[in-house]
Amino acid sequence: MDWRIKAGIQFVVARLPGGMQLNRALQDLRNRDPVPELRIRLLAVAQELAWAEGAGLRLQGARVLELGTGRTPVATILMALMGSLVYGYDRSALLSEKDTRFVCDQIVELCGELANILGRRRSQLLADAQRWIAEGTLEHLLEEARITYRAPADATASGLRSESIDAVVSFDVVEHLSRPTLRLLNQEARRVLMPGGFQFHAIGLGDHYASLDRNITSAHFLKYSETTWQLLTGNSLSYHNRIRLPEFLHLFKEDGFEAVAVDREVDPKALRALKIQPVARQFREYSAAELAVHRAKVLLKQSQRQRADGIGPMTDDGEDRRRAS
């Protein structure tokens, strides 16, 4: 499919009442067999979580604030299986019992591979996933898995207690946030994180339409000016900030988070295309190798020099205090 067709559809759908639900229905129509895609994603996210643990993020027993749980809670369930207590936040309520059970079903099927990747015992992963599937409702499943889902909710004002979280985590989220929102999230992260706490983000830096249109590369969208790109995709379904990895790292550092480990994935097809493809003025300070990075994993640690100014009150409710203890 030509990427402009999807961009045009999203442009219209985003402006319709119930546009989010309609977009979800269109996605279901396009993906009639979701099992292979979900299995690929489960293994990929497991690899990314294993990388984060190898770089110093301890998920066993950690209290995690997850940005953007989403419709298919792959990372959420995997972190819970790894021993984390997870607080998941979505701007809109996307989670459903059907999709959550679907994730757990596929984890059961892939249990051996996932156990090897995550460095956990297969028997324990299998027992936990099967036990959660057996729970009667979504609420009971989440409770058994020690997952608190908050939606609609604003993660920039999480309501969690100050210094009550060990890590802030996201997958394919921060590339869809505006710079002001990212700064607000960093501010909230400084407030809720324990001293020396972590942020871990898996960031999709490439043109998301490249997975749909084989005629373009992950660097395709870098040729458009900001004005043109906003006209094409500046809506709630398509927005992509196009922030490059060096700027992400700079923004995090300015807000008090030092990079502990960074892993870059360069798209060879994009690297070749950039030899002839023009890029917009705002990206000309970067090398072709930097612009061709289509995915990155970053583990950041809170700098002890920049604790939050005026740590706020303990606003969490009593149940959350008990579960976080």
Secondary structure, DSSP 8 states (H G I E B T S, - for coil): --HHHHHHHHHHHTTSTTHHHHHHHHHHHH-S-HHHHHHHHHHHHHHHHHHHHHHT---TT-EEEEE---SS-HHHHHHHHTT-EEEEE-SS----HHHHHHHHHHHHHTHHHHHHHHT--HHHHHHHHHHHHHSSSHHHHHHHTTEEEE-S--GGG----TT-EEEEEEES-GGGS-HHHHHHHHHHHHHHEEEEEEEEEEEE-S-GGGGT-TTS-TTGGGGS-HHHHHHHH-STTT------HHHHHHHHHHTTEEEEEEEEEE-HHHHHHTTT----GGGTTS-HHHHTEEEEEEEEEE-TT---SS-------HHHHHHH-
